[in-house]
Amino acid sequence: MKEMKEMNYSIIDCHCHVYPEKIAEKAVVNIGAFYDIEMSFDGKYSTLKKSMEENGVKHGIIFSVATTPHQVHSINCFIADTVKNSG
């Protein structure tokens, strides 16, 4: 069996959220209040990407957060476009 230091693991953050730049900070405040949880970042994709790079996270799985059903489609489209254009 290989020693732990010799093994090559990838870190995957399996629970991420991002929002459009123009509403990200407000969305973070509102989502935190809606679910009564403290939020850690500003909700921007650029911040998530930077944090992942700094912490050696290879992949992030981005989920939508909607407080009403009519928001789901547009949020999913935003996430798909963000991932597609992330290069």
Biopython code that builds the backbone (N, CA, C, O; Angstrom):
import numpy as np
from Bio.PDB.StructureBuilder import StructureBuilder

atoms = [
    (1, "MET", "N", (0.842, -1.190, 0.000)),
    (1, "MET", "CA", (0.000, 0.000, 0.000)),
    (1, "MET", "C", (0.882, 1.246, 0.000)),
    (1, "MET", "O", (1.870, 1.322, 0.731)),
    (2, "LYS", "N", (0.514, 2.211, -0.822)),
    (2, "LYS", "CA", (1.294, 3.444, -0.905)),
    (2, "LYS", "C", (1.180, 4.257, 0.374)),
    (2, "LYS", "O", (0.151, 4.253, 1.049)),
    (3, "GLU", "N", (2.249, 4.941, 0.681)),
    (3, "GLU", "CA", (2.215, 5.890, 1.789)),
    (3, "GLU", "C", (1.277, 7.029, 1.405)),
    (3, "GLU", "O", (1.163, 7.345, 0.220)),
    (4, "MET", "N", (0.605, 7.653, 2.364)),
    (4, "MET", "CA", (-0.316, 8.762, 2.097)),
    (4, "MET", "C", (0.369, 9.887, 1.320)),
    (4, "MET", "O", (-0.239, 10.469, 0.422)),
    (5, "LYS", "N", (1.611, 10.198, 1.647)),
    (5, "LYS", "CA", (2.306, 11.297, 0.994)),
    (5, "LYS", "C", (2.583, 11.018, -0.479)),
    (5, "LYS", "O", (2.796, 11.951, -1.252)),
    (6, "GLU", "N", (2.583, 9.748, -0.876)),
    (6, "GLU", "CA", (2.838, 9.382, -2.256)),
    (6, "GLU", "C", (1.573, 9.361, -3.108)),
    (6, "GLU", "O", (1.656, 9.364, -4.336)),
    (7, "MET", "N", (0.425, 9.340, -2.480)),
    (7, "MET", "CA", (-0.835, 9.245, -3.213)),
    (7, "MET", "C", (-1.236, 10.611, -3.741)),
    (7, "MET", "O", (-0.969, 11.632, -3.107)),
    (8, "ASN", "N", (-1.870, 10.630, -4.886)),
    (8, "ASN", "CA", (-2.274, 11.873, -5.530)),
    (8, "ASN", "C", (-3.796, 12.009, -5.428)),
    (8, "ASN", "O", (-4.531, 11.354, -6.167)),
    (9, "TYR", "N", (-4.255, 12.844, -4.528)),
    (9, "TYR", "CA", (-5.678, 13.074, -4.330)),
    (9, "TYR", "C", (-6.076, 14.432, -4.896)),
    (9, "TYR", "O", (-5.270, 15.362, -4.942)),
    (10, "SER", "N", (-7.320, 14.530, -5.320)),
    (10, "SER", "CA", (-7.888, 15.807, -5.738)),
    (10, "SER", "C", (-8.939, 16.217, -4.716)),
    (10, "SER", "O", (-9.726, 15.394, -4.249)),
    (11, "ILE", "N", (-8.937, 17.485, -4.380)),
    (11, "ILE", "CA", (-9.950, 18.006, -3.462)),
    (11, "ILE", "C", (-11.097, 18.542, -4.295)),
    (11, "ILE", "O", (-10.892, 19.297, -5.246)),
    (12, "ILE", "N", (-12.319, 18.141, -3.927)),
    (12, "ILE", "CA", (-13.530, 18.597, -4.603)),
    (12, "ILE", "C", (-14.452, 19.208, -3.563)),
    (12, "ILE", "O", (-14.816, 18.556, -2.584)),
    (13, "ASP", "N", (-14.830, 20.468, -3.778)),
    (13, "ASP", "CA", (-15.820, 21.115, -2.915)),
    (13, "ASP", "C", (-17.179, 20.765, -3.503)),
    (13, "ASP", "O", (-17.532, 21.225, -4.589)),
    (14, "CYS", "N", (-17.928, 19.962, -2.791)),
    (14, "CYS", "CA", (-19.179, 19.441, -3.353)),
    (14, "CYS", "C", (-20.405, 20.277, -2.987)),
    (14, "CYS", "O", (-21.534, 19.803, -3.107)),
    (15, "HIS", "N", (-20.191, 21.520, -2.542)),
    (15, "HIS", "CA", (-21.348, 22.366, -2.208)),
    (15, "HIS", "C", (-20.964, 23.839, -2.333)),
    (15, "HIS", "O", (-20.502, 24.453, -1.371)),
    (16, "CYS", "N", (-21.160, 24.397, -3.527)),
    (16, "CYS", "CA", (-20.817, 25.797, -3.796)),
    (16, "CYS", "C", (-22.033, 26.543, -4.333)),
    (16, "CYS", "O", (-22.931, 25.947, -4.928)),
    (17, "HIS", "N", (-22.047, 27.852, -4.116)),
    (17, "HIS", "CA", (-23.093, 28.718, -4.660)),
    (17, "HIS", "C", (-22.446, 29.979, -5.203)),
    (17, "HIS", "O", (-21.528, 30.520, -4.588)),
    (18, "VAL", "N", (-22.914, 30.450, -6.345)),
    (18, "VAL", "CA", (-22.474, 31.722, -6.916)),
    (18, "VAL", "C", (-23.685, 32.458, -7.475)),
    (18, "VAL", "O", (-24.711, 31.854, -7.790)),
    (19, "TYR", "N", (-23.544, 33.765, -7.589)),
    (19, "TYR", "CA", (-24.640, 34.613, -8.058)),
    (19, "TYR", "C", (-24.089, 35.616, -9.067)),
    (19, "TYR", "O", (-22.882, 35.855, -9.098)),
    (20, "PRO", "N", (-24.952, 36.203, -9.888)),
    (20, "PRO", "CA", (-24.488, 37.241, -10.820)),
    (20, "PRO", "C", (-23.814, 38.385, -10.049)),
    (20, "PRO", "O", (-24.254, 38.763, -8.963)),
    (21, "GLU", "N", (-22.738, 38.926, -10.636)),
    (21, "GLU", "CA", (-21.945, 39.979, -9.989)),
    (21, "GLU", "C", (-22.808, 41.112, -9.418)),
    (21, "GLU", "O", (-22.598, 41.546, -8.286)),
    (22, "LYS", "N", (-23.779, 41.588, -10.208)),
    (22, "LYS", "CA", (-24.535, 42.772, -9.787)),
    (22, "LYS", "C", (-25.456, 42.523, -8.590)),
    (22, "LYS", "O", (-25.883, 43.476, -7.939)),
    (23, "ILE", "N", (-25.769, 41.263, -8.291)),
    (23, "ILE", "CA", (-26.653, 40.973, -7.151)),
    (23, "ILE", "C", (-26.016, 40.067, -6.113)),
    (23, "ILE", "O", (-26.658, 39.720, -5.121)),
    (24, "ALA", "N", (-24.759, 39.675, -6.322)),
    (24, "ALA", "CA", (-24.124, 38.665, -5.472)),
    (24, "ALA", "C", (-24.148, 39.029, -3.987)),
    (24, "ALA", "O", (-24.588, 38.232, -3.158)),
    (25, "GLU", "N", (-23.685, 40.210, -3.658)),
    (25, "GLU", "CA", (-23.599, 40.572, -2.243)),
    (25, "GLU", "C", (-24.977, 40.636, -1.584)),
    (25, "GLU", "O", (-25.146, 40.188, -0.450)),
    (26, "LYS", "N", (-25.956, 41.188, -2.291)),
    (26, "LYS", "CA", (-27.314, 41.245, -1.761)),
    (26, "LYS", "C", (-27.905, 39.839, -1.637)),
    (26, "LYS", "O", (-28.588, 39.529, -0.661)),
    (27, "ALA", "N", (-27.636, 38.996, -2.630)),
    (27, "ALA", "CA", (-28.138, 37.619, -2.592)),
    (27, "ALA", "C", (-27.583, 36.866, -1.395)),
    (27, "ALA", "O", (-28.311, 36.131, -0.727)),
    (28, "VAL", "N", (-26.296, 37.046, -1.122)),
    (28, "VAL", "CA", (-25.678, 36.375, 0.024)),
    (28, "VAL", "C", (-26.362, 36.787, 1.325)),
    (28, "VAL", "O", (-26.669, 35.942, 2.166)),
    (29, "VAL", "N", (-26.596, 38.067, 1.483)),
    (29, "VAL", "CA", (-27.272, 38.556, 2.696)),
    (29, "VAL", "C", (-28.679, 37.960, 2.792)),
    (29, "VAL", "O", (-29.081, 37.475, 3.849)),
    (30, "ASN", "N", (-29.420, 38.000, 1.689)),
    (30, "ASN", "CA", (-30.796, 37.502, 1.703)),
    (30, "ASN", "C", (-30.886, 35.993, 1.906)),
    (30, "ASN", "O", (-31.738, 35.517, 2.658)),
    (31, "ILE", "N", (-30.025, 35.249, 1.250)),
    (31, "ILE", "CA", (-30.030, 33.785, 1.415)),
    (31, "ILE", "C", (-29.630, 33.418, 2.838)),
    (31, "ILE", "O", (-30.232, 32.536, 3.449)),
    (32, "GLY", "N", (-28.618, 34.093, 3.362)),
    (32, "GLY", "CA", (-28.215, 33.848, 4.751)),
    (32, "GLY", "C", (-29.351, 34.107, 5.725)),
    (32, "GLY", "O", (-29.560, 33.338, 6.663)),
    (33, "ALA", "N", (-30.083, 35.186, 5.503)),
    (33, "ALA", "CA", (-31.230, 35.508, 6.367)),
    (33, "ALA", "C", (-32.359, 34.498, 6.177)),
    (33, "ALA", "O", (-32.982, 34.070, 7.148)),
    (34, "PHE", "N", (-32.622, 34.119, 4.925)),
    (34, "PHE", "CA", (-33.708, 33.168, 4.621)),
    (34, "PHE", "C", (-33.477, 31.830, 5.320)),
    (34, "PHE", "O", (-34.400, 31.262, 5.904)),
    (35, "TYR", "N", (-32.239, 31.330, 5.259)),
    (35, "TYR", "CA", (-31.924, 30.021, 5.850)),
    (35, "TYR", "C", (-31.351, 30.136, 7.263)),
    (35, "TYR", "O", (-31.045, 29.123, 7.892)),
    (36, "ASP", "N", (-31.205, 31.354, 7.758)),
    (36, "ASP", "CA", (-30.671, 31.622, 9.091)),
    (36, "ASP", "C", (-29.297, 30.981, 9.284)),
    (36, "ASP", "O", (-29.057, 30.279, 10.266)),
    (37, "ILE", "N", (-28.392, 31.239, 8.318)),
    (37, "ILE", "CA", (-27.025, 30.747, 8.413)),
    (37, "ILE", "C", (-26.046, 31.877, 8.094)),
    (37, "ILE", "O", (-26.360, 32.793, 7.334)),
    (38, "GLU", "N", (-24.869, 31.795, 8.680)),
    (38, "GLU", "CA", (-23.828, 32.782, 8.406)),
    (38, "GLU", "C", (-23.155, 32.425, 7.087)),
    (38, "GLU", "O", (-22.780, 31.274, 6.862)),
    (39, "MET", "N", (-23.007, 33.411, 6.227)),
    (39, "MET", "CA", (-22.378, 33.198, 4.935)),
    (39, "MET", "C", (-20.902, 33.564, 5.025)),
    (39, "MET", "O", (-20.533, 34.478, 5.763)),
    (40, "SER", "N", (-20.052, 32.856, 4.278)),
    (40, "SER", "CA", (-18.606, 33.030, 4.389)),
    (40, "SER", "C", (-17.997, 33.962, 3.343)),
    (40, "SER", "O", (-16.993, 34.619, 3.618)),
    (41, "PHE", "N", (-18.589, 34.028, 2.148)),
    (41, "PHE", "CA", (-17.999, 34.793, 1.059)),
    (41, "PHE", "C", (-19.023, 35.737, 0.452)),
    (41, "PHE", "O", (-20.147, 35.842, 0.944)),
    (42, "ASP", "N", (-18.634, 36.425, -0.622)),
    (42, "ASP", "CA", (-19.496, 37.440, -1.226)),
    (42, "ASP", "C", (-20.404, 36.920, -2.343)),
    (42, "ASP", "O", (-21.174, 37.694, -2.912)),
    (43, "GLY", "N", (-20.329, 35.633, -2.666)),
    (43, "GLY", "CA", (-21.223, 35.049, -3.652)),
    (43, "GLY", "C", (-20.786, 35.194, -5.097)),
    (43, "GLY", "O", (-21.506, 34.765, -5.999)),
    (44, "LYS", "N", (-19.631, 35.786, -5.341)),
    (44, "LYS", "CA", (-19.149, 35.995, -6.706)),
    (44, "LYS", "C", (-18.322, 34.798, -7.167)),
    (44, "LYS", "O", (-17.581, 34.203, -6.384)),
    (45, "TYR", "N", (-18.457, 34.452, -8.449)),
    (45, "TYR", "CA", (-17.692, 33.335, -8.999)),
    (45, "TYR", "C", (-16.193, 33.592, -8.880)),
    (45, "TYR", "O", (-15.425, 32.676, -8.583)),
    (46, "SER", "N", (-15.775, 34.837, -9.109)),
    (46, "SER", "CA", (-14.347, 35.165, -9.029)),
    (46, "SER", "C", (-13.792, 34.891, -7.634)),
    (46, "SER", "O", (-12.648, 34.456, -7.499)),
    (47, "THR", "N", (-14.576, 35.138, -6.612)),
    (47, "THR", "CA", (-14.145, 34.882, -5.236)),
    (47, "THR", "C", (-14.064, 33.384, -4.974)),
    (47, "THR", "O", (-13.119, 32.907, -4.346)),
    (48, "LEU", "N", (-15.050, 32.650, -5.453)),
    (48, "LEU", "CA", (-15.029, 31.192, -5.299)),
    (48, "LEU", "C", (-13.805, 30.608, -5.984)),
    (48, "LEU", "O", (-13.090, 29.796, -5.397)),
    (49, "LYS", "N", (-13.563, 31.018, -7.221)),
    (49, "LYS", "CA", (-12.425, 30.500, -7.980)),
    (49, "LYS", "C", (-11.109, 30.804, -7.266)),
    (49, "LYS", "O", (-10.244, 29.934, -7.166)),
    (50, "LYS", "N", (-10.950, 32.031, -6.772)),
    (50, "LYS", "CA", (-9.730, 32.413, -6.056)),
    (50, "LYS", "C", (-9.552, 31.569, -4.800)),
    (50, "LYS", "O", (-8.449, 31.095, -4.525)),
    (51, "SER", "N", (-10.620, 31.377, -4.039)),
    (51, "SER", "CA", (-10.557, 30.572, -2.823)),
    (51, "SER", "C", (-10.184, 29.129, -3.134)),
    (51, "SER", "O", (-9.397, 28.515, -2.415)),
    (52, "MET", "N", (-10.753, 28.590, -4.212)),
    (52, "MET", "CA", (-10.430, 27.215, -4.608)),
    (52, "MET", "C", (-8.950, 27.100, -4.966)),
    (52, "MET", "O", (-8.282, 26.156, -4.543)),
    (53, "GLU", "N", (-8.437, 28.051, -5.739)),
    (53, "GLU", "CA", (-7.021, 28.034, -6.134)),
    (53, "GLU", "C", (-6.111, 28.132, -4.916)),
    (53, "GLU", "O", (-5.119, 27.408, -4.822)),
    (54, "GLU", "N", (-6.440, 29.020, -3.985)),
    (54, "GLU", "CA", (-5.622, 29.218, -2.787)),
    (54, "GLU", "C", (-5.615, 28.004, -1.875)),
    (54, "GLU", "O", (-4.657, 27.791, -1.131)),
    (55, "ASN", "N", (-6.676, 27.205, -1.924)),
    (55, "ASN", "CA", (-6.819, 26.070, -1.019)),
    (55, "ASN", "C", (-6.625, 24.721, -1.690)),
    (55, "ASN", "O", (-6.874, 23.684, -1.074)),
    (56, "GLY", "N", (-6.186, 24.718, -2.936)),
    (56, "GLY", "CA", (-5.904, 23.470, -3.624)),
    (56, "GLY", "C", (-7.128, 22.659, -4.007)),
    (56, "GLY", "O", (-7.053, 21.441, -4.166)),
    (57, "VAL", "N", (-8.253, 23.338, -4.155)),
    (57, "VAL", "CA", (-9.486, 22.653, -4.557)),
    (57, "VAL", "C", (-9.505, 22.569, -6.078)),
    (57, "VAL", "O", (-9.441, 23.588, -6.766)),
    (58, "LYS", "N", (-9.592, 21.340, -6.598)),
    (58, "LYS", "CA", (-9.513, 21.134, -8.043)),
    (58, "LYS", "C", (-10.849, 21.360, -8.744)),
    (58, "LYS", "O", (-10.883, 21.872, -9.863)),
    (59, "HIS", "N", (-11.939, 20.987, -8.101)),
    (59, "HIS", "CA", (-13.270, 21.122, -8.701)),
    (59, "HIS", "C", (-14.254, 21.633, -7.658)),
    (59, "HIS", "O", (-14.119, 21.355, -6.467)),
    (60, "GLY", "N", (-15.248, 22.387, -8.126)),
    (60, "GLY", "CA", (-16.333, 22.834, -7.262)),
    (60, "GLY", "C", (-17.659, 22.496, -7.929)),
    (60, "GLY", "O", (-17.835, 22.730, -9.125)),
    (61, "ILE", "N", (-18.567, 21.960, -7.176)),
    (61, "ILE", "CA", (-19.897, 21.641, -7.691)),
    (61, "ILE", "C", (-20.838, 22.756, -7.255)),
    (61, "ILE", "O", (-21.089, 22.951, -6.066)),
    (62, "ILE", "N", (-21.352, 23.486, -8.246)),
    (62, "ILE", "CA", (-22.169, 24.664, -7.971)),
    (62, "ILE", "C", (-23.646, 24.305, -8.009)),
    (62, "ILE", "O", (-24.131, 23.722, -8.979)),
    (63, "PHE", "N", (-24.349, 24.658, -6.952)),
    (63, "PHE", "CA", (-25.784, 24.423, -6.832)),
    (63, "PHE", "C", (-26.534, 25.744, -6.882)),
    (63, "PHE", "O", (-25.995, 26.800, -6.550)),
    (64, "SER", "N", (-27.768, 25.663, -7.296)),
    (64, "SER", "CA", (-28.602, 26.857, -7.277)),
    (64, "SER", "C", (-29.253, 27.012, -5.909)),
    (64, "SER", "O", (-29.410, 26.052, -5.156)),
    (65, "VAL", "N", (-29.622, 28.242, -5.619)),
    (65, "VAL", "CA", (-30.404, 28.538, -4.426)),
    (65, "VAL", "C", (-31.552, 29.412, -4.877)),
    (65, "VAL", "O", (-31.345, 30.528, -5.354)),
    (66, "ALA", "N", (-32.745, 28.911, -4.728)),
    (66, "ALA", "CA", (-33.934, 29.674, -5.096)),
    (66, "ALA", "C", (-34.875, 29.711, -3.900)),
    (66, "ALA", "O", (-35.047, 28.713, -3.199)),
    (67, "THR", "N", (-35.470, 30.851, -3.680)),
    (67, "THR", "CA", (-36.445, 30.973, -2.593)),
    (67, "THR", "C", (-37.868, 30.825, -3.112)),
    (67, "THR", "O", (-38.810, 30.688, -2.332)),
    (68, "THR", "N", (-38.021, 30.854, -4.440)),
    (68, "THR", "CA", (-39.328, 30.625, -5.061)),
    (68, "THR", "C", (-39.128, 29.782, -6.322)),
    (68, "THR", "O", (-38.071, 29.866, -6.947)),
    (69, "PRO", "N", (-40.107, 28.982, -6.707)),
    (69, "PRO", "CA", (-39.966, 28.112, -7.881)),
    (69, "PRO", "C", (-39.668, 28.853, -9.186)),
    (69, "PRO", "O", (-38.936, 28.333, -10.028)),
    (70, "HIS", "N", (-40.220, 30.057, -9.372)),
    (70, "HIS", "CA", (-40.013, 30.754, -10.642)),
    (70, "HIS", "C", (-38.567, 31.209, -10.851)),
    (70, "HIS", "O", (-38.205, 31.590, -11.964)),
    (71, "GLN", "N", (-37.738, 31.179, -9.810)),
    (71, "GLN", "CA", (-36.339, 31.574, -9.924)),
    (71, "GLN", "C", (-35.439, 30.468, -10.470)),
    (71, "GLN", "O", (-34.348, 30.747, -10.967)),
    (72, "VAL", "N", (-35.884, 29.228, -10.383)),
    (72, "VAL", "CA", (-35.028, 28.077, -10.666)),
    (72, "VAL", "C", (-34.448, 28.097, -12.079)),
    (72, "VAL", "O", (-33.241, 27.917, -12.238)),
    (73, "HIS", "N", (-35.261, 28.308, -13.096)),
    (73, "HIS", "CA", (-34.789, 28.249, -14.473)),
    (73, "HIS", "C", (-33.702, 29.294, -14.734)),
    (73, "HIS", "O", (-32.648, 28.960, -15.277)),
    (74, "SER", "N", (-33.939, 30.530, -14.363)),
    (74, "SER", "CA", (-32.942, 31.573, -14.646)),
    (74, "SER", "C", (-31.658, 31.348, -13.853)),
    (74, "SER", "O", (-30.568, 31.619, -14.356)),
    (75, "ILE", "N", (-31.771, 30.868, -12.644)),
    (75, "ILE", "CA", (-30.578, 30.590, -11.836)),
    (75, "ILE", "C", (-29.777, 29.451, -12.456)),
    (75, "ILE", "O", (-28.551, 29.528, -12.538)),
    (76, "ASN", "N", (-30.457, 28.401, -12.891)),
    (76, "ASN", "CA", (-29.753, 27.287, -13.528)),
    (76, "ASN", "C", (-29.076, 27.728, -14.820)),
    (76, "ASN", "O", (-27.975, 27.271, -15.126)),
    (77, "CYS", "N", (-29.715, 28.604, -15.575)),
    (77, "CYS", "CA", (-29.100, 29.137, -16.802)),
    (77, "CYS", "C", (-27.855, 29.950, -16.475)),
    (77, "CYS", "O", (-26.841, 29.837, -17.164)),
    (78, "PHE", "N", (-27.924, 30.763, -15.439)),
    (78, "PHE", "CA", (-26.766, 31.548, -15.012)),
    (78, "PHE", "C", (-25.608, 30.629, -14.642)),
    (78, "PHE", "O", (-24.477, 30.855, -15.071)),
    (79, "ILE", "N", (-25.880, 29.600, -13.852)),
    (79, "ILE", "CA", (-24.828, 28.672, -13.434)),
    (79, "ILE", "C", (-24.228, 27.972, -14.654)),
    (79, "ILE", "O", (-23.007, 27.855, -14.760)),
    (80, "ALA", "N", (-25.070, 27.510, -15.566)),
    (80, "ALA", "CA", (-24.574, 26.826, -16.772)),
    (80, "ALA", "C", (-23.684, 27.759, -17.589)),
    (80, "ALA", "O", (-22.619, 27.349, -18.051)),
    (81, "ASP", "N", (-24.106, 29.000, -17.772)),
    (81, "ASP", "CA", (-23.311, 29.973, -18.532)),
    (81, "ASP", "C", (-21.991, 30.286, -17.821)),
    (81, "ASP", "O", (-20.947, 30.395, -18.465)),
    (82, "THR", "N", (-22.039, 30.427, -16.517)),
    (82, "THR", "CA", (-20.834, 30.727, -15.736)),
    (82, "THR", "C", (-19.811, 29.609, -15.880)),
    (82, "THR", "O", (-18.630, 29.863, -16.117)),
    (83, "VAL", "N", (-20.268, 28.381, -15.738)),
    (83, "VAL", "CA", (-19.365, 27.235, -15.858)),
    (83, "VAL", "C", (-18.827, 27.122, -17.277)),
    (83, "VAL", "O", (-17.637, 26.880, -17.478)),
    (84, "LYS", "N", (-19.701, 27.296, -18.257)),
    (84, "LYS", "CA", (-19.286, 27.191, -19.664)),
    (84, "LYS", "C", (-18.220, 28.227, -20.012)),
    (84, "LYS", "O", (-17.302, 27.937, -20.779)),
    (85, "ASN", "N", (-18.334, 29.418, -19.459)),
    (85, "ASN", "CA", (-17.421, 30.513, -19.790)),
    (85, "ASN", "C", (-16.251, 30.652, -18.820)),
    (85, "ASN", "O", (-15.474, 31.600, -18.929)),
    (86, "SER", "N", (-16.113, 29.723, -17.875)),
    (86, "SER", "CA", (-15.073, 29.850, -16.859)),
    (86, "SER", "C", (-13.690, 29.509, -17.373)),
    (86, "SER", "O", (-12.689, 29.824, -16.729)),
    (87, "GLY", "N", (-13.630, 28.868, -18.528)),
    (87, "GLY", "CA", (-12.350, 28.576, -19.170)),
    (87, "GLY", "C", (-11.534, 27.661, -18.413)),
    (87, "GLY", "O", (-10.427, 27.326, -18.835)),
]
sb = StructureBuilder()
sb.init_structure("model")
sb.init_model(0)
sb.init_chain("A")
sb.init_seg("    ")
for serial, (resi, resn, name, xyz) in enumerate(atoms, 1):
    if name == "N":
        sb.init_residue(resn, " ", resi, " ")
    sb.init_atom(name, np.array(xyz, "f"), 0.0, 1.0, " ", f" {name:<3s}", serial, name[0])
structure = sb.get_structure()
